[in-house]
Amino acid sequence: MGETIRIRDLMVQSGVKFGTSGARGLALDMTDRVCYAYTTAFIRYLKETDELGGGGPIALGGDLRPSTKRIIKACARAVSDSGYTPEYCGRLPSPALAHYGLVKAIPTVMVTGSHIPEDRNGIKFTKKEGEILKHDEEGISRQEVSLGRGLFDEGGMFVSKGQPLAAISEATDLYVDRYLGFFPTDCLKGKQIGVYQHSAVGQDLMVTILSRLGAHATPLGHSERFIPVDTEAIRPEDVEAAEAWSAKHCFDAIVSTDGDSDRPLMSDENGKWLRGDVAGILCASYLGADAVATPVSCNTAVEKCGLFSRVYRTRIGSPYVVEAMLRARDQGARCVVGYEANGGFLIGSPIERDGRTLSPLPTRDALIVHLALLMLSLEKGKSLGGLVAELPQRFTFSDRLKDFPTERSRAIIRGLYSGDEAMARERAGAVFGEYFGWVASLDTTDGLRITFESGEIVHLRPSGNAPEFRCYNEADTESRAMEMNRICMEIMERWRQGMRGS
């Protein structure tokens, strides 16, 4: 008979849980048994909600981290054992696989840990109309799945390893064609672009697409070892490298992504990395958006610039941005987009420009940001630095403390805000007041966002993907935002030290 297990119980037992970007955990905890069960539950949920009929393909892909190949095979086995055909699309960007699913109207399973360290991994599920939302996560979590007797050994690994998967290239080809069909031939001719490849799964696609649009693309920094590039917390070595590359090669821009190539990283002509939420404003402007959905942590320049008719503020995480984009469409918005602080850009409605149409892609994408900003630079005759300078000068900076248990960070926030607004202002003022002044307002949309009378912002939030405590800051100058973040990190470190001493 084997065993029957409920996914909600498996989450507790394994430590592999849903975060803001799918199920994630330590790679060692993501055994074949755990990944098989999660994928089986996803398929059961789709059948329960009439998303799937009998048989048919389900597409799979993954990033370049070491554990991905094994996990893909476990997911593919679950697809096959559930009566469906696993269609392996190889190692490719998350948005490329999601786009393939949308074009083919089939579900997809992407194995990736995105930007987190290589000792962790994850599984991102997408339905035929787009990525799963929070109510879908709940539906998957309550599924009960049967695991066949003798399928796994005591360590949770397959007893029989199965056959290697043969990859098809159609998903990657369609993703390339998406951009070559929307942007004019040779539109980037004369542009000198550096491509920081590191271990991003889209490292070669970036070079291919830029080159085919006429740019001179120079590969930089390729790595066989996985590098956890986080577009929200850029490593000092990447800051230094971009400045050095720019000075040496006189690039118009340097482009890169995180591990699964759904979050963009882009520098200006001086090798200075743009903040993702600033790049999002410029991308939305180029695409002609009238409605923008963005998390509460993002730069307030999106409201202050006056470029958009409606701005929807959400909790942090692409599922919430997708939900807001759907709401914007229901409320009559013509051109709906969304973006996150990490730079990931989502398109919720068809984009029309010069007789060409870019189809919706309601999941994080990186390449659209690279290309849109380069085109905006050409159209306005300004450098990327010049485009940023035209926006209201609000500056954000963020960082995080690693190895900070999620429950502890949540407890700290509950200690600052327990529901009483006046008391919460007093408590927040007691912690931060000597540095930032009087507290003007509090926002608990996601974590605790404190706005001071000066307009400066401190936003504390437990990570949804890893045991990390994040802090986002906003001020009128970049140096002040960085200084605020340094102060907050010191305060948070004292909290961590207190935790260890207790």
Secondary structure as UniProt FT lines:
FT   STRAND          3..6
FT   HELIX           7..14
FT   STRAND          17..19
FT   TURN            20..21
FT   STRAND          22..26
FT   TURN            27..29
FT   HELIX           32..48
FT   TURN            49..50
FT   STRAND          57..62
FT   TURN            66..67
FT   HELIX           68..81
FT   TURN            82..83
FT   STRAND          85..91
FT   HELIX           94..104
FT   STRAND          108..111
FT   TURN            114..115
FT   TURN            118..119
FT   STRAND          120..127
FT   TURN            128..129
FT   STRAND          130..131
FT   HELIX           134..141
FT   STRAND          144..147
FT   TURN            149..150
FT   TURN            154..155
FT   HELIX           170..180
FT   TURN            181..182
FT   TURN            185..190
FT   STRAND          192..196
FT   TURN            198..199
FT   TURN            201..202
FT   HELIX           203..212
FT   TURN            213..214
FT   STRAND          216..220
FT   TURN            231..232
FT   HELIX           236..249
FT   STRAND          253..257
FT   TURN            259..260
FT   STRAND          264..267
FT   TURN            269..270
FT   HELIX           276..287
FT   STRAND          291..295
FT   TURN            296..297
FT   HELIX           301..304
FT   STRAND          310..314
FT   HELIX           318..330
FT   TURN            331..332
FT   STRAND          336..339
FT   TURN            341..342
FT   STRAND          345..347
FT   STRAND          351..353
FT   TURN            354..355
FT   STRAND          356..358
FT   STRAND          361..365
FT   HELIX           367..380
FT   HELIX           384..390
FT   STRAND          395..401
FT   HELIX           406..416
FT   HELIX           421..436
FT   STRAND          439..443
FT   STRAND          448..452
FT   TURN            453..454
FT   STRAND          457..462
FT   STRAND          469..475
FT   HELIX           478..501
//
